């Protein structure tokens, strides 16, 4: 039985307690017909409680026997009143005693299960939820569901464009359910985990509006937001550093969630500073945000540290690029290009990319370039810099056609990190993960050609 279902039963028992008090009051006033009517209603209520328990727990549950005994006692009291007998105090004590038996049986003898739902939208960002899902799956009293949700590109005018649904791109060991096969209204999960906080505030993509955080709150008592990204850890006592993360804090997912899990205690303090200052006039001061924001760490770090190169399935076309003639491996360089840097630098950024390709082409005998563009690069260019799309696409197509480097646009970012020996590219959350892994990092400078 779900915890929510048990709470419903206990609410019903609470109504029985109230009815018992009213029956005693009616008897004290010698309103026997009213008392009999209420006894009949209590019996009907008890039968409905028993039917619910039987449906969820089976016929043999101890609470059903207690409810049957309770109904027999109600019947005897009813008949005693019919013949003009019945002591109000004595009957009141009997009803209180029997009501407590029912409540204790439901509270103590019914084992509850939690239903937890994870709602990733991009498969490449699944690592921000995976270790939490694994922990939920190991809990014998928990049913965990991974339900990938659809998302849309934004058109330049802000309207919703092409829909994407990456249902088939998750690891084989992750059982997934289609979003249209789960009835949120009926099932009311105990917890829902999300990693997209933007609702309708993202200029590049949008999850399906049904899955906006403001709507999901209708279906659960515990909406949990875990960011899909890692930030440079901040000094919460540095005003400039705190200001630099404001836009990550001020999102609908943060406002609407019941819990927000961030990567560290320092990050929690920074979030609390930003949010308490911004929302204090709405009655949401420091104490509120202290309770809501938890600095428990990021599942992305868990995933990176647990992924081993030896256990990876490496495509043959990648091996052809990585392996030297003698069978040894070249140094693998993780090249990361970010949407932020492209939006900031425009044409100059594309020139920098071409220069990087030329440099690593000349080093291809000793180093293998593994280029992994941000998963939203295409959608971002089409939505916000459409004039750059043709030239960007030419760079991608030429790189792929020449075949001397790896182009990785798969959902598995952790495979790329586990394979790589060093990082080169834009400053991003991946840099933080590389440093956690102990990988050398070099940040590219768009103003300097190699």
ZIWO-V877261 format. One line per field, one symbol per residue. ss: DSSP state (A for helix, B for strand, O for the rest). phi: phi as a letter, one per 30 degrees, with the letter a starting at -180 (. if undefined). burial: + if it has 16 or more other C-alpha atoms within 10 Angstrom, else -. Layout:
ss=???
phi=???
burial=???
//
This chain:
ss=OBAAAAAAAAAAAAAAAAAAAAAAAAAAOOOAAAAAAAAAAAAAAAAAAAAAAAAAAOOOOAAAAAAAAAAAAAAAAAAAAAOOOOOAAAAAAAAAAAAAAAAAAAAAAOOOBBBBBBBOOOAAAAAAOAAAAAAAAAOOOBBBBBOOOOBBBBOOOOOBBBBBOOAAAOOOOOOBOOAAAOOAAAAOOOBBBBOOOOOOOOOOBBBOAAAOAAAAAAAOOOBBBBOOOOOOOOOOOOAAAAAAOAAAAOOAAAAAOOBBBOOOAAAAAAAAAAAAAAAAAAOOOAAAAAAABBOOOOAAAAAAAAOOAAAOOOOAAAAAAABOOOOOBOBBBBBBBOAAAAAAAOAAAAAAAAAAAAAAAAOOOOBBBBBBBOOOAAAAAAAAOAAAAAAAAAAAAAAAAAOOOBBOOOOOAAAAAAAOOBBBBOOOAAAAAAAAAOOBBBBOOOOOOO
phi=.ddddddddddddeddedddddddddddcicdddddedddddddddddddddddddcjdddedddddddddddedddeddddcickcedddeddddddddeddddddcccdcbccbccbdccddceddbdddddddddddcbccbcbecdbbdcdedjddcdcbbceccceddcdcbdddcccddddhedbbcbbccchcccdcbbdeeecdedddedcacbcccbedbccedcddccedddddcedddcbeddddddbbccdadddeddedddddddcddcicdedddedddbccjceddedddcdcedcdccedddeeddddddjdcddccdccccddddddcheeddddedddedddddcddcbcdcdbdedceddddddcbedcdeddddddddddddidbccccddcddddddddcacbkddaddeedddddidebbcdcddccd
burial=++++++--++-++--++-++-++++++--+-+--++-++--++-+++-++-++---+---+-++-++--++-+++-++--+----+-+--++-++--++-+++-+++--+--+++++++++++++++++++++--+-----+++++++++++++++-+-++---+++--+-----+--+--------++++++++++++---++++++--++++-++-++++++++++++++-+-+-----+--++--++++++++++++++++++++++++++++--------++--++-++++-+++++++++------------+--+++------++++++++++--++-----+++++-+++--++--++-+++++++++-++++++++---++--+--+---+----+++++--++++++++++++++++++-+++++----+-+--+-+----
//
